[in-house]
Amino acid sequence: MSGKIWFVGAGPGDPDLLTVKGRGLIEEAGAILFAGSLVDRAATLFAPQGCEIRDSKDMTLEEMTAWLIDQAGRHATVVRLQTGDPGLYGALIEMTRPLTAAGVDWAVVPGVSSAMAAMAAAGETLTLPEVTQTVILTRVAGRTPMPPGEDLESLAAHGATLCIYLSITLLHKVQEALLAAGWSEDAPILVVQKASWPGEEKIVRGTLKDIKRKCQDEKIASQAMIVASPTLGAADWADLARSKLYDPTFTHRFRRASE
């Protein structure tokens, strides 16, 4: 048998945020390799009886690809269940290159990223007309260095929405970079830990000056999304620029403007 390996985005944690396609593949899978350190095990509850389920948190890349290739020789459908979206900080290409070299068929099913889940949990928006129309998904340099020109200070200089992954333990570096880029100490900052996880989600709002202390008070030290954006708190602003698409004075191909 020559099976197919599916890289399925499990989303931010709530099993209900799996896509319909992703859940369907889990329900028919003969084997599932899931990221146990990040993906709520409840996501594997959709697996059929007899499905071989393996947690990858103690495996190397080579061990994971060897396991997937072996299972593809036994089952028609094999699922690699990854947190969020497989293409974002998911080592996707590192895993698919050996599969391609071995002649194993594979495909990707996208998932909801924690950046979107965090903003949804907080009731915030990533973009606003005439405020920012740009979203930057990034991280702070740690053991993985940043490429030239992608340091946080340079990106923050754009003044756009910053969704900062994998950096909650480096929050002091986030503060330093944004201040150096010209952001005010009073700039609003949002931190959401385990966005969408039933019973475990934490939402912390603060400013660039006090967000680290507030996160320490809440004992948030892992699995958290940091968002710095000029859109934060817009629900309470006195005035907003209107979206042209829904403005009655704006004509587009589906509606004529009113007088």
C-alpha positions in Angstrom: 0.0 0.0 0.0 1.2 3.5 -0.8 -0.7 5.9 1.4 -0.9 9.7 1.5 0.4 11.8 4.3 -1.8 14.8 5.3 -0.3 17.8 7.2 -3.4 19.0 9.0 -3.6 22.3 10.9 -5.2 21.6 14.3 -5.8 25.2 14.9 -5.1 27.1 18.2 -6.3 24.4 20.6 -10.1 24.1 20.6 -10.9 20.9 18.6 -14.0 22.6 17.3 -11.8 24.9 15.3 -10.4 22.1 13.2 -11.6 22.6 9.6 -14.3 20.2 8.3 -11.7 18.7 5.9 -9.1 18.3 8.7 -11.6 16.5 10.9 -12.7 14.3 8.1 -9.2 13.2 7.5 -8.7 12.4 11.2 -11.9 10.4 11.2 -10.5 8.1 8.4 -6.8 8.1 9.4 -5.0 4.8 10.0 -2.3 6.6 11.8 -1.9 10.1 13.4 1.3 11.8 14.6 0.3 14.7 16.7 2.3 17.5 18.4 1.5 16.7 22.0 3.3 19.6 23.5 1.1 22.0 21.7 -2.0 20.3 20.3 -4.8 19.5 22.7 -5.0 15.7 22.7 -8.8 16.1 22.4 -8.2 16.7 18.7 -7.3 13.0 18.3 -10.7 12.0 19.8 -12.1 12.1 16.3 -9.8 9.2 15.2 -11.4 5.9 14.4 -11.0 2.8 16.6 -7.8 1.0 15.9 -6.0 4.1 14.6 -2.3 4.2 15.6 -1.8 7.5 17.5 1.7 8.7 18.3 2.8 11.8 20.2 5.8 13.5 18.5 7.0 15.7 21.4 9.9 13.4 22.2 10.9 12.7 18.6 13.5 14.2 16.3 12.7 15.4 12.8 14.3 12.2 11.4 12.3 10.0 13.7 9.1 11.8 12.7 9.7 11.5 9.0 10.7 7.8 9.3 7.5 7.1 11.3 5.3 8.9 8.7 6.9 7.0 5.8 6.5 3.7 7.6 2.8 4.4 8.3 2.2 5.5 4.7 3.2 1.9 3.7 0.5 0.5 6.0 -2.4 2.9 5.7 -4.1 4.9 2.9 -4.5 8.0 5.1 -1.8 9.2 7.6 -2.2 12.5 9.4 0.5 14.7 10.8 -1.6 16.9 13.2 0.2 20.2 13.8 -0.6 23.2 15.9 -2.1 26.3 14.2 -1.3 26.2 10.5 1.3 23.8 9.2 3.0 26.5 7.1 3.7 28.9 10.0 6.6 27.8 12.3 5.7 24.2 11.5 8.9 22.9 10.0 6.7 21.9 7.0 9.4 21.9 4.3 11.9 20.1 6.6 9.4 17.2 6.9 8.1 17.1 3.3 11.5 17.1 1.6 12.3 13.5 2.8 8.8 12.4 1.9 9.2 13.7 -1.7 12.6 12.1 -1.9 11.1 8.8 -0.8 8.3 9.1 -3.4 5.5 9.5 -0.7 2.5 11.5 -1.7 1.6 14.4 0.7 -0.7 17.4 1.0 -1.5 20.2 3.4 -4.8 21.2 5.1 -4.5 24.8 6.5 -5.5 25.6 10.0 -6.6 28.6 12.2 -3.5 30.4 13.5 -3.2 31.5 17.1 -2.9 35.2 16.0 -6.4 35.1 14.6 -7.7 33.1 17.6 -6.1 35.6 20.0 -7.7 38.6 18.4 -11.1 36.8 18.2 -10.9 35.9 21.9 -10.2 39.5 22.8 -12.8 40.9 20.4 -10.2 42.9 18.5 -9.4 43.4 14.9 -6.1 43.1 13.0 -6.8 45.9 10.6 -8.8 49.1 10.5 -9.4 51.6 7.7 -6.9 54.5 7.8 -5.2 53.0 10.9 -3.3 50.0 9.5 -3.9 47.7 6.6 -0.8 45.5 7.3 -0.3 42.6 9.6 3.2 41.3 10.3 3.6 37.7 11.7 7.0 37.4 13.4 9.0 36.4 16.4 11.9 37.6 18.5 15.3 36.2 17.9 16.2 33.5 20.4 18.0 30.2 19.6 16.7 30.7 16.1 18.3 33.8 14.7 16.3 36.3 12.5 17.4 36.9 8.9 19.0 40.2 8.1 16.4 43.1 8.0 13.8 41.1 10.0 14.8 42.2 13.6 11.7 43.3 15.6 12.8 46.9 15.8 12.9 47.2 12.0 9.5 45.6 11.6 8.0 47.6 14.4 9.1 50.8 12.6 6.3 50.3 10.1 3.7 51.0 12.9 1.5 48.1 11.6 -0.1 45.2 13.6 2.6 42.9 15.0 1.6 39.3 15.9 4.6 38.0 17.8 4.9 34.3 18.2 7.1 32.1 20.4 8.4 35.1 22.4 6.6 35.4 25.7 9.7 34.5 27.6 11.5 37.3 25.7 8.9 40.0 26.5 11.6 42.3 27.7 13.1 42.2 24.2 9.7 43.0 22.7 9.5 46.1 24.9 13.0 47.2 24.1 12.5 46.7 20.3 9.2 48.6 20.1 10.5 51.5 22.3 13.6 51.8 20.1 11.3 51.8 17.0 9.4 54.8 18.4 6.4 53.2 20.0 5.1 55.0 23.1 5.3 53.4 26.6 1.5 53.8 26.6 1.0 51.8 23.4 -1.6 49.1 24.0 -0.4 45.5 24.1 -2.4 42.3 24.1 -1.3 38.9 25.3 -3.5 35.8 25.0 -2.3 32.5 26.4 -3.9 29.3 25.0 -6.3 31.1 22.8 -9.5 29.1 22.4 -8.5 26.3 24.8 -11.6 25.5 26.8 -11.1 26.5 30.4 -7.5 27.5 30.0 -7.5 30.7 27.9 -6.1 33.8 29.6 -6.4 37.4 28.1 -4.1 40.1 29.4 -4.3 43.7 28.3 -1.7 46.3 29.1 0.7 48.8 27.8 4.2 48.5 26.5 5.4 49.7 29.9 3.4 47.3 32.1 2.6 44.2 30.0 5.5 42.2 31.3 4.5 42.7 34.9 0.9 41.9 34.2 2.0 38.6 32.5 4.2 37.7 35.4 1.2 38.4 37.8 -0.8 35.9 35.7 2.1 33.4 35.5 2.1 33.4 31.7 5.4 31.9 30.5 4.4 29.8 27.6 2.0 29.2 24.7 1.0 32.9 24.4 0.5 35.3 21.5 1.7 38.9 21.8 -0.1 41.5 19.7 1.1 45.1 19.4 -1.2 47.1 17.2 -2.6 50.6 16.7 -6.0 49.0 16.3 -6.2 47.6 19.9 -9.1 49.1 21.9 -10.8 50.6 18.8 -14.2 49.4 20.1 -14.1 52.2 22.7 -12.9 55.0 20.4 -15.1 58.0 19.9 -14.7 58.0 16.1 -13.7 55.5 13.4 -13.0 55.9 9.7 -15.7 54.0 7.9 -15.0 51.1 5.6 -15.7 52.2 2.0 -17.2 48.9 1.1 -20.2 49.5 3.5 -20.4 53.2 3.2 -23.8 54.3 1.7 -22.0 57.1 -0.2 -19.6 54.6 -1.9 -20.4 53.0 -5.2 -19.1 49.5 -6.2 -20.2 46.9 -8.7 -22.9 45.4 -6.5 -24.4 48.6 -5.2 -25.0 52.2 -6.2 -24.2 55.0 -3.8 -27.2 56.7 -2.1 -27.5 60.5 -2.5 
